[in-house]
Amino acid sequence: MYPDSDTAALYDLLNPWDPERNACDRFYHPLVMGADAVLDVGCGTGAMLTLARERGHTGRLAGLDPDRAALERARRRGDVEWIEGRAADAAPGAEFALATMTGHAFQTLLTDDEVRASLAAVRNALRPGGLFAFETRHPAARAWERWNRANPNDMTELVDDAGRALRYWHDVDSVAGDVVTIRGTLADAEGRVLRVLGESLRFLGVTELNGFLAEAGFLVEEQYGDWDRAPLGEAGPEIITVARRR
Ligand SMILES: C[S@@+](CC[C@H](N)C(=O)[O-])C[C@H]1O[C@@H](n2cnc3c(N)ncnc32)[C@H](O)[C@@H]1O
């Protein structure tokens, strides 16, 4: 996902982890601080666990991600475990009280097989009674229809560490069933394209998602449609789930 250290740094510029400013980060932060052993699956550059340690978490914090450049950035923090691997590679030690998948990382699981293998591994990494908290965008909200440069809300203006003014936007390349393939473009102020980053995201519906969770041995305890804990809505925008390992 991040071809090099610059793009991993760009991810942090575009998505600063900040529970004071971002409702999604505010949702996860107390869960993490309240759990004595946390596995962050798809941890990316590791911002969530890094902040938890900075804010005084004294327990076990482990981040798992298949992306080398992102993990390299995460490893700047030496007192968190950083493990290279996919969700499906999570070690089956039943050691964790909480597993998370934030930043819509769950949507990178593109096939039924990958979803099944990932949920099984996350379940086996959790202690009996442990929690798995994650979100996926509700397909009914059709978020991808607003991912284009004509939408001012999709155009992020930013300034990099060197003081350069940059802009970043998305375009959709294809929608195939419930998998949407997008492109993120980084350009300078004059519109010169600097980077193009592609990714595919799956938009699972509630019924299908809950079927996979039940099959993997999870009990859905809480499910919300938005970060203010609004009930699941028919129009989305999110499916935020807290599920317990049976
Ligand atoms: C949008 S980033 C989210 C990063 C971080 N969780 C956050 O909230 O900022 C999605 C992450 O999922 C990771 N990823 C991709 N495929 C994965 C898989 N099969 N299992 C676990 N993580 C995966 C990517 O490498 C990427 O770091």
The ligand as an SDF file (V2000), in Angstrom:
LIG
                    3D

 27 29  0  0  0  0  0  0  0  0999 V2000
   -5.9820    2.6760    5.6230 C   0  0  0  0  0  0  0  0  0  0  0  0
   -4.6750    1.8610    6.4190 S   0  0  0  0  0  0  0  0  0  0  0  0
   -5.1530    1.9850    8.1290 C   0  0  0  0  0  0  0  0  0  0  0  0
   -3.9620    2.1020    9.0430 C   0  0  0  0  0  0  0  0  0  0  0  0
   -4.2720    2.3270   10.5170 C   0  0  0  0  0  0  0  0  0  0  0  0
   -5.0260    1.2200   11.0810 N   0  0  0  0  0  0  0  0  0  0  0  0
   -4.9900    3.6280   10.7580 C   0  0  0  0  0  0  0  0  0  0  0  0
   -6.0670    3.6350   11.3690 O   0  0  0  0  0  0  0  0  0  0  0  0
   -4.4700    4.6670   10.3690 O   0  0  0  0  0  0  0  0  0  0  0  0
   -5.0170    0.1560    6.0570 C   0  0  0  0  0  0  0  0  0  0  0  0
   -3.9000   -0.7780    6.4990 C   0  0  0  0  0  0  0  0  0  0  0  0
   -4.3040   -2.1250    6.2810 O   0  0  0  0  0  0  0  0  0  0  0  0
   -3.1510   -2.8490    5.9260 C   0  0  0  0  0  0  0  0  0  0  0  0
   -3.5270   -4.1250    5.3040 N   0  0  0  0  0  0  0  0  0  0  0  0
   -3.6730   -4.4390    4.0060 C   0  0  0  0  0  0  0  0  0  0  0  0
   -4.0240   -5.7350    3.8750 N   0  0  0  0  0  0  0  0  0  0  0  0
   -4.0880   -6.2560    5.1250 C   0  0  0  0  0  0  0  0  0  0  0  0
   -4.3730   -7.5490    5.6580 C   0  0  0  0  0  0  0  0  0  0  0  0
   -4.6890   -8.5730    4.8700 N   0  0  0  0  0  0  0  0  0  0  0  0
   -4.3330   -7.7120    6.9770 N   0  0  0  0  0  0  0  0  0  0  0  0
   -4.0410   -6.6830    7.8000 C   0  0  0  0  0  0  0  0  0  0  0  0
   -3.7710   -5.4300    7.3620 N   0  0  0  0  0  0  0  0  0  0  0  0
   -3.7960   -5.2340    6.0450 C   0  0  0  0  0  0  0  0  0  0  0  0
   -2.3890   -1.9080    5.0090 C   0  0  0  0  0  0  0  0  0  0  0  0
   -1.0240   -2.2720    4.8710 O   0  0  0  0  0  0  0  0  0  0  0  0
   -2.6110   -0.5890    5.7160 C   0  0  0  0  0  0  0  0  0  0  0  0
   -1.5540   -0.2990    6.6040 O   0  0  0  0  0  0  0  0  0  0  0  0
  1  2  1  0
  2  3  1  0
  2 10  1  0
  3  4  1  0
  4  5  1  0
  5  6  1  0
  5  7  1  0
  7  8  2  0
  7  9  1  0
 10 11  1  0
 11 12  1  0
 11 26  1  0
 12 13  1  0
 13 14  1  0
 13 24  1  0
 14 15  1  0
 14 23  1  0
 15 16  2  0
 16 17  1  0
 17 18  1  0
 17 23  2  0
 18 19  1  0
 18 20  2  0
 20 21  1  0
 21 22  2  0
 22 23  1  0
 24 25  1  0
 24 26  1  0
 26 27  1  0
M  CHG  2   2   1   9  -1
M  END
$$$$
